[in-house]
């Protein structure tokens, strides 16, 4: 990211030219100073894990600080209050804070104000809405079909094990059958029914942290853990699954055969990723006559929109039972812990998150083991883990690094700059362009939160217009052209109506007031004197087109790197 002096130079040039170009201000609260470095020295292995009863945040900081000490790296200082508030709100409720929320948090003298904030956010409907966005994207690439189920899951605080069970068992019918229990959960399996290879790898990657596709044609070339037997053993749990008339069914029979690289034909046996081979009842394959009769029966059921009969034994149920059993659930627990860590810290304890194997060890093995144990011991409570993550000192560090070469990211010595997801960006643009005075006129904190959630939700349709997150995030040409040329940007975010920021700026008496209001409202922090001076000079120079000048200033802040990233 660019330093803030880029913003100052940019505006200064624009002021001299008499007009601000149709491009974004590049400002630098999101200063990443990205550089690569060698892997940090390994921390000495601990004799045993920290006691289970210790708070999550305390354990995180203990293990992170131990490795920092071993690497002789002094971490970045804590982020300031406004920075921390913005980061937490983006991560927990998917939007930037309002000016009033910034003021109240920064001015609060309560020693536990961060803890109070986090608990209030997690208890809100906005938290539910944001987790639905995040997990819908994770599980179904943001297609929206799982949203009704996920809303119930987070509102009722289902554990991750319950969510896994519901999605894999897929009990119920299509989303059109509202009377069927768990009807929306089938939308995880249904799109994958025609390709069991894809289904196998998706389940392995999403729930167990292992992209096992490389073991489909041969044993994994890099990770000795994963062999063809693992891929086809996991696939065997799904081989009997099918879709019939919008329902997910499962047969009592069906075998998986595959060829080894040497051309040898093998029959797969059920095998979990740990190598565990669970037992199942033996059943003979039906003859062709019986299979034909079954097909005729299924056609009649589909025509009547009735569910197929349940199998006498379910391999998918066996997979769920195996993955969540005491001897095997560590794989399941580590994967979700690592995914959430990557989401909140910008990098997993194991990275990439779908490459959890012996050739790619965790940066903090004891920490991952402790968090996985804690997750399993507390019913896979997702909000509880999120709370622990954001209350840690490691999470709350500044993202700026000024002490030479930036430390290796796996040390977590400094906060990583993370691009906003499409939903975060859309919601934040709507919040940041609302009238800043509106919030103080609402009755209480609960009403203000509800209003903010409603505004953020009204911008959901914008999400598909923005660049999705990738490992090497780059803003695409489409997003740039949208921000530069689409008239909807002006009509929705830069309107001068009375309930919008630009409308409020029109009522202010001086360019200085306008500049300060724009910066504090959009960027969620106090404006410094030099920023205020330069923006005020620009608006003074354009007093013949005061409204357009105000719009250009707000637009430039909205499209700046500082606004586009969570830092």
C-alpha positions as CSV (number, residue, x, y, z in Angstrom):
1,X,0.0,0.0,0.0
2,X,1.1,3.6,-0.5
3,X,2.0,6.0,2.3
4,X,-0.3,8.8,3.3
5,X,2.1,11.4,1.7
6,X,0.8,10.0,-1.6
7,X,-2.6,11.3,-0.6
8,X,-1.2,14.7,0.2
9,X,0.8,14.9,-3.0
10,X,-2.2,13.7,-5.1
11,X,-4.6,16.3,-3.6
12,X,-2.0,19.0,-3.9
13,X,-1.5,18.3,-7.6
14,X,-5.3,18.2,-8.1
15,X,-5.7,21.5,-6.3
16,X,-3.1,23.2,-8.6
17,X,-4.8,21.7,-11.6
18,X,-8.2,23.1,-10.5
19,X,-10.0,19.7,-10.6
20,X,-9.7,16.4,-8.9
21,X,-9.2,13.7,-11.5
22,X,-11.7,10.8,-11.7
23,X,-9.5,8.5,-9.8
24,X,-9.0,7.3,-6.3
25,X,-7.0,8.9,-3.5
26,X,-4.3,6.5,-2.4
27,X,-4.0,7.0,1.3
28,X,-2.1,5.0,3.8
29,X,-3.5,4.0,7.0
30,X,-3.4,0.7,5.1
31,X,0.4,0.8,4.8
32,X,1.6,-2.7,4.4
33,X,5.3,-2.2,3.4
34,X,5.1,-5.7,2.0
35,X,8.4,-7.6,1.7
36,X,9.3,-11.2,1.9
37,X,11.6,-12.7,4.4
38,X,13.0,-16.0,5.4
39,X,11.1,-18.3,7.6
40,X,11.5,-17.5,11.3
41,X,13.5,-19.6,13.6
42,X,11.3,-22.4,15.0
43,X,10.0,-22.2,18.5
44,X,11.1,-25.0,20.9
45,X,8.5,-27.7,21.2
46,X,6.5,-27.4,24.4
47,X,6.3,-30.4,26.7
48,X,2.5,-30.2,26.9
49,X,-0.3,-27.9,25.9
50,X,-1.5,-25.1,28.0
51,X,-4.3,-26.0,30.4
52,X,-7.7,-26.3,28.8
53,X,-9.4,-23.8,31.1
54,X,-7.2,-20.8,30.0
55,X,-8.9,-18.0,28.0
56,X,-8.5,-18.4,24.2
57,X,-7.0,-14.9,23.8
58,X,-4.4,-15.5,26.5
59,X,-3.3,-18.8,25.0
60,X,-3.0,-17.2,21.5
61,X,-0.7,-14.5,22.9
62,X,1.4,-16.9,24.9
63,X,2.2,-19.1,21.9
64,X,2.6,-16.2,19.4
65,X,4.9,-14.3,21.9
66,X,7.0,-17.4,22.5
67,X,7.8,-17.7,18.8
68,X,8.5,-13.9,18.5
69,X,10.9,-14.2,21.4
70,X,12.6,-17.1,19.8
71,X,12.9,-15.2,16.5
72,X,14.1,-12.1,18.4
73,X,11.4,-10.0,16.8
74,X,9.7,-7.2,18.7
75,X,6.0,-7.0,17.5
76,X,4.3,-3.9,16.2
77,X,2.5,-1.8,18.9
78,X,-1.2,-2.0,19.4
79,X,-3.4,-0.4,16.8
80,X,-5.1,2.9,17.9
81,X,-8.7,2.7,19.1
82,X,-10.2,4.0,15.8
83,X,-8.2,1.5,13.8
84,X,-9.1,-1.4,16.1
85,X,-12.7,-0.6,16.1
86,X,-12.8,-0.5,12.3
87,X,-11.0,-3.8,12.1
88,X,-13.3,-5.6,14.6
89,X,-16.5,-4.3,13.0
90,X,-15.4,-5.3,9.5
91,X,-14.6,-8.8,10.8
92,X,-17.6,-9.3,13.0
93,X,-20.4,-7.4,11.3
94,X,-19.0,-6.8,7.9
95,X,-19.1,-3.0,7.8
96,X,-17.1,0.1,8.9
97,X,-18.3,1.9,12.0
98,X,-20.4,5.0,12.0
99,X,-18.9,8.3,13.1
100,X,-20.9,8.1,16.4
101,X,-19.6,4.6,17.0
102,X,-16.0,5.8,16.5
103,X,-16.6,8.7,18.9
104,X,-18.1,6.6,21.6
105,X,-15.5,3.9,21.4
106,X,-12.5,6.3,21.3
107,X,-13.8,8.4,24.1
108,X,-14.8,5.5,26.4
109,X,-12.6,5.1,29.5
110,X,-13.9,1.6,30.3
111,X,-11.0,-0.8,30.8
112,X,-13.0,-3.6,29.1
113,X,-14.4,-1.5,26.3
114,X,-13.1,-3.8,23.6
115,X,-14.6,-6.9,25.3
116,X,-17.9,-5.1,25.7
117,X,-17.9,-4.1,22.0
118,X,-17.1,-7.6,20.8
119,X,-19.9,-9.2,23.0
120,X,-22.4,-6.6,21.8
121,X,-21.5,-7.2,18.1
122,X,-21.6,-11.0,18.4
123,X,-25.1,-10.8,20.0
124,X,-26.4,-8.7,17.1
125,X,-28.3,-9.6,14.0
126,X,-25.6,-7.9,12.0
127,X,-23.2,-10.6,13.2
128,X,-25.6,-13.3,11.9
129,X,-25.9,-11.5,8.6
130,X,-22.2,-11.2,8.1
131,X,-21.5,-14.8,9.0
132,X,-24.1,-15.9,6.5
133,X,-22.3,-13.9,3.8
134,X,-18.9,-15.4,4.8
135,X,-20.0,-19.0,5.1
136,X,-22.3,-18.8,2.0
137,X,-19.2,-17.8,0.1
138,X,-17.0,-20.4,1.7
139,X,-19.4,-23.3,1.2
140,X,-21.2,-22.4,-2.1
141,X,-19.2,-19.6,-3.7
142,X,-21.7,-17.0,-2.6
143,X,-24.5,-18.5,-4.8
144,X,-27.1,-17.7,-2.0
145,X,-28.8,-21.0,-1.9
146,X,-27.5,-21.8,1.6
147,X,-28.4,-18.4,3.1
148,X,-31.7,-19.5,4.7
149,X,-30.1,-22.4,6.3
150,X,-27.0,-20.5,7.5
151,X,-29.2,-17.7,8.9
152,X,-31.0,-20.2,11.1
153,X,-27.7,-21.9,12.0
154,X,-26.0,-18.7,13.2
155,X,-29.2,-17.3,14.8
156,X,-29.6,-20.5,16.8
157,X,-25.9,-20.8,17.3
158,X,-25.4,-24.3,15.7
159,X,-22.0,-25.7,16.3
160,X,-19.7,-26.3,13.2
161,X,-20.2,-30.1,13.8
162,X,-24.0,-29.6,13.5
163,X,-23.6,-27.6,10.3
164,X,-21.3,-30.3,8.9
165,X,-23.8,-33.0,9.8
166,X,-26.7,-31.1,8.3
167,X,-24.9,-30.4,5.0
168,X,-23.6,-33.9,4.5
169,X,-26.7,-35.8,5.5
170,X,-28.8,-33.4,3.4
171,X,-32.1,-34.6,5.0
172,X,-35.2,-33.0,3.4
173,X,-36.1,-32.0,-0.1
174,X,-35.3,-29.1,-2.4
175,X,-35.6,-25.5,-1.3
176,X,-39.1,-25.5,-2.9
177,X,-40.4,-27.9,-0.2
178,X,-40.7,-25.6,2.8
179,X,-42.3,-28.3,5.0
180,X,-39.2,-30.5,4.8
181,X,-36.9,-30.3,7.8
182,X,-33.5,-29.0,6.8
183,X,-34.7,-28.3,3.2
184,X,-32.1,-25.7,2.5
185,X,-29.2,-27.9,3.7
186,X,-29.5,-30.0,0.6
187,X,-28.2,-27.1,-1.5
188,X,-24.7,-28.0,-0.5
189,X,-24.8,-31.5,-2.0
190,X,-27.2,-30.9,-4.9
191,X,-24.9,-28.8,-7.1
192,X,-22.2,-31.4,-6.7
193,X,-24.2,-34.5,-7.3
194,X,-23.2,-35.0,-10.9
195,X,-19.5,-35.1,-10.1
196,X,-18.6,-37.2,-7.2
197,X,-14.9,-36.5,-7.7
198,X,-15.6,-32.8,-7.2
199,X,-17.9,-33.5,-4.2
200,X,-15.1,-35.6,-2.6
201,X,-12.5,-32.9,-3.0
202,X,-14.8,-30.1,-1.9
203,X,-15.7,-31.9,1.3
204,X,-12.1,-32.8,1.9
205,X,-10.9,-29.2,1.4
206,X,-13.8,-27.3,3.1
207,X,-14.2,-29.5,6.2
208,X,-10.8,-31.3,6.6
209,X,-8.3,-28.8,5.2
210,X,-7.0,-31.1,2.6
211,X,-7.1,-30.6,-1.2
212,X,-6.9,-34.2,-2.1
213,X,-7.4,-33.9,-5.8
214,X,-3.7,-34.6,-6.5
215,X,-4.2,-38.1,-5.1
216,X,-6.9,-38.9,-7.6
217,X,-4.7,-40.3,-10.4
218,X,-1.7,-41.2,-8.2
219,X,-0.3,-40.9,-4.7
220,X,0.3,-37.3,-3.9
221,X,3.7,-36.3,-5.3
222,X,4.7,-33.9,-2.5
223,X,2.7,-35.1,0.6
224,X,3.4,-38.7,1.5
225,X,0.2,-38.6,3.7
226,X,-2.2,-38.7,0.8
227,X,-2.4,-41.7,-1.4
228,X,-5.0,-42.9,-4.0
229,X,-6.5,-45.1,-1.3
230,X,-7.4,-41.9,0.6
231,X,-9.1,-40.2,-2.3
232,X,-11.1,-43.2,-3.4
233,X,-11.7,-44.2,0.2
234,X,-13.3,-40.8,0.9
235,X,-15.1,-40.9,-2.4
236,X,-16.7,-44.2,-1.4
237,X,-18.7,-42.4,1.3
238,X,-20.5,-40.5,-1.5
239,X,-20.6,-43.1,-4.3
240,X,-24.1,-44.2,-3.4
241,X,-25.5,-40.7,-3.2
242,X,-27.8,-39.3,-6.0
243,X,-30.4,-36.7,-6.8
244,X,-34.0,-37.6,-7.7
245,X,-36.6,-35.0,-8.4
246,X,-35.0,-32.4,-6.2
247,X,-34.3,-34.8,-3.4
248,X,-31.0,-36.2,-2.3
249,X,-31.1,-40.0,-2.0
250,X,-28.7,-42.7,-1.1
251,X,-28.6,-46.4,-2.3
252,X,-27.8,-49.5,-0.3
253,X,-25.3,-50.6,-2.8
254,X,-22.5,-49.2,-5.0
255,X,-18.8,-49.8,-5.2
256,X,-15.9,-47.6,-6.3
257,X,-13.2,-49.0,-8.6
258,X,-10.1,-47.2,-9.8
259,X,-6.9,-47.8,-11.7
260,X,-3.4,-47.3,-10.2
261,X,-0.7,-45.6,-12.2
262,X,0.5,-49.1,-13.1
263,X,-2.9,-50.0,-14.6
264,X,-4.0,-52.2,-11.8
265,X,-7.7,-52.2,-11.0
266,X,-8.6,-51.9,-7.4
267,X,-11.9,-51.8,-5.4
268,X,-11.9,-48.9,-2.9
269,X,-12.8,-49.5,0.7
270,X,-14.1,-46.9,3.0
271,X,-11.2,-44.9,4.4
272,X,-11.1,-41.6,6.3
273,X,-8.2,-39.2,5.8
274,X,-6.5,-40.4,8.9
275,X,-6.3,-43.9,7.4
276,X,-9.1,-45.2,9.6
277,X,-11.2,-47.7,7.8
278,X,-14.7,-47.9,9.5
279,X,-16.7,-51.1,9.3
280,X,-20.0,-51.3,7.5
281,X,-22.6,-54.1,6.9
282,X,-21.9,-56.3,3.9
283,X,-24.5,-56.2,1.1
284,X,-24.6,-57.9,-2.3
285,X,-25.0,-55.9,-5.4
286,X,-28.5,-56.2,-6.9
287,X,-28.9,-57.8,-10.4
288,X,-29.9,-55.8,-13.4
289,X,-33.6,-56.6,-13.0
290,X,-33.6,-55.2,-9.5
291,X,-31.8,-52.1,-10.6
292,X,-34.3,-51.5,-13.4
293,X,-37.2,-51.8,-11.0
294,X,-35.5,-49.3,-8.7
295,X,-35.2,-46.8,-11.5
296,X,-38.9,-47.2,-12.4
297,X,-39.8,-46.6,-8.7
298,X,-37.6,-43.5,-8.5
299,X,-39.2,-42.1,-11.6
300,X,-42.6,-42.4,-10.1
301,X,-41.5,-40.8,-6.9
302,X,-39.9,-37.9,-8.8
303,X,-43.1,-37.4,-10.7
304,X,-45.1,-37.3,-7.5
305,X,-42.4,-35.0,-5.9
306,X,-41.8,-37.5,-3.1
307,X,-38.5,-38.4,-1.5
308,X,-36.8,-41.6,-2.3
309,X,-36.6,-44.3,0.5
310,X,-33.8,-44.0,2.9
311,X,-31.1,-46.7,2.8
312,X,-30.9,-49.4,5.5
313,X,-27.4,-48.2,6.0
314,X,-26.0,-44.7,5.2
315,X,-22.4,-44.3,4.2
316,X,-22.7,-40.5,4.6
317,X,-23.9,-41.0,8.1
318,X,-20.9,-43.2,8.7
319,X,-18.6,-40.4,7.4
320,X,-20.2,-37.9,9.8
321,X,-19.9,-40.3,12.7
322,X,-16.3,-41.1,11.9
323,X,-15.2,-37.5,11.3
324,X,-16.7,-36.4,14.6
325,X,-15.6,-39.3,16.7
326,X,-13.1,-38.8,19.5
327,X,-10.4,-40.6,17.7
328,X,-10.8,-38.8,14.4
329,X,-12.2,-35.3,15.0
330,X,-8.9,-33.5,15.4
331,X,-8.7,-33.3,11.6
332,X,-12.1,-31.6,11.5
333,X,-11.4,-29.3,14.4
334,X,-8.0,-28.1,13.1
335,X,-9.4,-27.3,9.7
336,X,-12.1,-24.9,10.9
337,X,-9.7,-23.3,13.4
338,X,-7.2,-22.7,10.7
339,X,-9.8,-21.3,8.3
340,X,-11.1,-18.8,10.9
341,X,-7.6,-17.9,11.9
342,X,-6.7,-17.1,8.2
343,X,-9.9,-15.0,7.9
344,X,-9.1,-12.9,10.9
345,X,-5.3,-12.7,10.6
346,X,-4.8,-12.8,6.9
347,X,-2.9,-16.0,6.9
348,X,-3.5,-19.4,8.3
349,X,-1.4,-21.2,11.0
350,X,-1.1,-23.6,8.1
351,X,-1.1,-21.9,4.7
352,X,-2.6,-22.5,2.3
353,X,-5.6,-23.5,4.4
354,X,-6.4,-26.5,2.2
355,X,-2.9,-27.9,2.3
356,X,-2.8,-29.4,5.9
357,X,-0.3,-32.2,5.6
358,X,3.1,-33.3,7.0
359,X,5.1,-31.5,4.2
360,X,3.4,-28.2,5.2
361,X,3.7,-28.0,9.0
362,X,1.9,-25.3,11.0
363,X,3.8,-22.2,12.0
364,X,2.6,-22.7,15.6
365,X,1.8,-26.4,16.1
366,X,1.0,-26.2,19.8
367,X,-1.3,-23.2,19.3
368,X,-3.2,-25.0,16.5
369,X,-3.5,-28.1,18.7
370,X,-4.7,-26.2,21.7
371,X,-7.3,-24.3,19.7
372,X,-8.5,-27.5,18.0
373,X,-8.9,-29.2,21.3
374,X,-10.7,-26.2,22.8
375,X,-13.0,-26.0,19.7
376,X,-14.0,-29.7,20.1
377,X,-14.4,-29.5,23.8
378,X,-16.8,-26.5,23.5
379,X,-19.2,-28.0,20.9
380,X,-17.5,-26.4,17.9
381,X,-18.8,-23.0,18.9
382,X,-17.9,-20.7,16.1
383,X,-18.7,-17.3,17.8
384,X,-16.8,-18.4,20.9
385,X,-13.7,-19.0,18.8
386,X,-14.1,-15.7,16.9
387,X,-14.4,-13.8,20.2
388,X,-11.1,-15.3,21.4
389,X,-9.3,-14.4,18.2
390,X,-10.3,-10.7,18.1
391,X,-9.6,-10.2,21.8
392,X,-6.0,-11.3,21.5
393,X,-3.2,-8.8,21.5
394,X,-1.9,-10.5,18.3
395,X,-5.1,-9.6,16.5
396,X,-5.0,-6.0,17.7
397,X,-1.5,-5.0,16.5
398,X,-0.9,-2.1,14.2
399,X,-0.5,-3.0,10.5
400,X,2.3,-0.5,9.9
401,X,5.9,-1.6,10.3
402,X,8.6,1.0,10.4
403,X,11.5,-1.0,12.0
404,X,13.3,-2.2,8.8
405,X,12.3,-5.3,6.9
406,X,8.8,-6.5,7.6
407,X,8.8,-9.8,9.6
408,X,7.7,-13.0,8.0
409,X,3.9,-13.1,8.0
410,X,3.8,-16.5,9.8
411,X,5.2,-14.7,12.9
412,X,2.1,-12.6,13.3
413,X,4.2,-9.7,14.6
414,X,2.3,-7.1,12.7
415,X,-1.3,-7.1,11.4
416,X,-1.7,-8.0,7.8
417,X,-3.6,-5.7,5.4
418,X,-6.6,-7.6,4.0
419,X,-8.9,-6.6,1.1
420,X,-12.5,-6.1,1.9
421,X,-14.8,-8.9,0.6
422,X,-17.4,-7.7,-1.9
423,X,-20.1,-7.7,0.8
424,X,-17.9,-5.8,3.2
425,X,-17.1,-3.2,0.6
426,X,-20.7,-2.7,-0.5
427,X,-22.0,-2.4,3.0
428,X,-19.2,-0.1,4.1
429,X,-19.8,2.2,1.1
430,X,-23.4,2.6,2.1
431,X,-22.6,3.3,5.8
432,X,-19.8,5.7,5.0
433,X,-22.0,7.8,2.7
434,X,-24.9,8.2,5.1
435,X,-25.5,11.5,6.8
436,X,-23.1,11.4,9.8
437,X,-25.6,13.5,11.9
438,X,-28.3,10.9,11.5
439,X,-27.0,8.5,14.0
440,X,-27.2,10.8,17.0
441,X,-30.9,11.4,16.3
442,X,-31.8,7.8,16.7
443,X,-33.1,6.8,20.1
444,X,-30.5,4.3,21.4
445,X,-27.6,2.0,20.5
446,X,-29.9,-0.8,19.6
447,X,-31.9,1.3,17.2
448,X,-28.7,2.7,15.7
449,X,-27.4,-0.9,15.1
450,X,-30.6,-1.9,13.5
451,X,-30.6,1.1,11.2
452,X,-26.9,0.4,10.2
453,X,-27.7,-3.3,9.5
454,X,-30.6,-2.2,7.4
455,X,-28.5,0.2,5.4
456,X,-25.7,-2.3,5.0
457,X,-28.3,-4.9,3.7
458,X,-29.7,-2.4,1.2
459,X,-26.3,-2.4,-0.6
460,X,-26.1,-6.2,-0.9
461,X,-26.9,-6.1,-4.6
462,X,-23.7,-4.2,-5.1
463,X,-21.5,-7.1,-3.9
464,X,-21.4,-8.9,-7.2
465,X,-20.0,-5.8,-8.8
466,X,-16.8,-5.9,-6.8
467,X,-13.7,-8.0,-7.1
468,X,-13.9,-11.3,-5.1
469,X,-11.1,-12.2,-2.8
470,X,-8.2,-14.3,-4.1
471,X,-4.9,-15.4,-2.7
472,X,-3.1,-12.6,-4.7
473,X,-5.9,-10.0,-4.6
474,X,-5.9,-7.4,-7.4
475,X,-8.7,-5.0,-8.2
476,X,-9.8,-5.9,-11.6
477,X,-10.5,-3.6,-14.6
478,X,-14.3,-4.2,-14.2
479,X,-14.3,-2.8,-10.7
480,X,-12.1,0.2,-11.7
481,X,-14.4,1.0,-14.6
482,X,-17.5,0.6,-12.4
483,X,-16.2,3.1,-9.8
484,X,-15.0,5.5,-12.5
485,X,-17.9,5.5,-14.9
486,X,-21.1,4.0,-13.5
487,X,-23.8,6.6,-12.9
488,X,-25.2,4.4,-10.0
489,X,-22.2,5.3,-7.9
490,X,-23.2,8.9,-8.1
491,X,-26.9,8.3,-7.6
492,X,-26.6,5.9,-4.7
493,X,-23.4,6.9,-2.8
494,X,-22.8,10.5,-3.8
495,X,-26.4,11.8,-3.8
496,X,-26.9,15.2,-2.1
497,X,-30.1,14.1,-0.5
498,X,-30.7,15.1,3.1
499,X,-29.9,11.6,4.4
500,X,-26.4,11.4,2.7
501,X,-22.9,12.6,3.5
502,X,-22.7,14.9,0.5
503,X,-26.1,16.4,1.4
504,X,-24.7,17.1,4.9
505,X,-21.5,18.7,3.5
506,X,-23.7,21.2,1.6
507,X,-25.0,22.5,4.9
508,X,-21.6,23.1,6.4
509,X,-20.2,26.7,6.4
510,X,-16.5,26.3,5.6
511,X,-14.4,24.0,3.4
512,X,-12.5,23.0,6.5
513,X,-15.6,21.6,8.1
514,X,-16.5,19.8,4.9
515,X,-13.0,18.3,4.7
516,X,-13.0,17.1,8.3
517,X,-16.5,15.7,8.0
518,X,-15.7,13.8,4.8
519,X,-12.5,12.2,6.2
520,X,-13.9,11.2,9.6
521,X,-17.1,9.8,8.1
522,X,-15.6,7.8,5.3
523,X,-12.3,6.7,6.9
524,X,-13.5,6.4,10.4
525,X,-10.7,8.3,12.1
526,X,-9.8,11.9,12.9
527,X,-8.5,14.0,10.0
528,X,-5.0,15.5,10.5
529,X,-4.3,19.1,9.9
530,X,-2.4,18.7,6.6
531,X,-5.1,16.6,5.1
532,X,-7.8,19.0,6.1
533,X,-5.8,22.0,4.7
534,X,-5.3,20.4,1.3
535,X,-8.8,19.1,0.9
536,X,-10.2,22.5,2.0
537,X,-7.9,24.3,-0.5
538,X,-9.2,22.0,-3.3
539,X,-12.8,22.7,-2.4
540,X,-12.1,26.5,-2.2
541,X,-10.6,26.4,-5.6
542,X,-13.7,24.7,-7.0
543,X,-16.2,26.9,-5.2
544,X,-17.8,27.6,-8.6
545,X,-18.8,23.9,-8.6
546,X,-19.1,23.3,-4.9
547,X,-21.4,20.3,-5.1
548,X,-19.3,18.5,-7.6
549,X,-16.2,19.2,-5.6
550,X,-17.8,17.7,-2.5
551,X,-18.8,14.6,-4.5
552,X,-15.3,14.3,-5.9
553,X,-13.8,14.4,-2.5
554,X,-16.1,11.8,-1.1
555,X,-15.7,9.6,-4.2
556,X,-11.9,9.8,-3.9
557,X,-12.0,8.7,-0.3
558,X,-14.3,5.8,-1.1
559,X,-12.0,4.5,-3.8
560,X,-8.8,5.0,-1.8
561,X,-6.7,2.1,-0.7
562,X,-7.3,3.1,2.9
563,X,-11.0,2.4,2.5
564,X,-10.7,-0.6,0.2
565,X,-8.7,-2.6,2.8
566,X,-9.1,-3.8,6.3
567,X,-5.9,-2.8,8.0
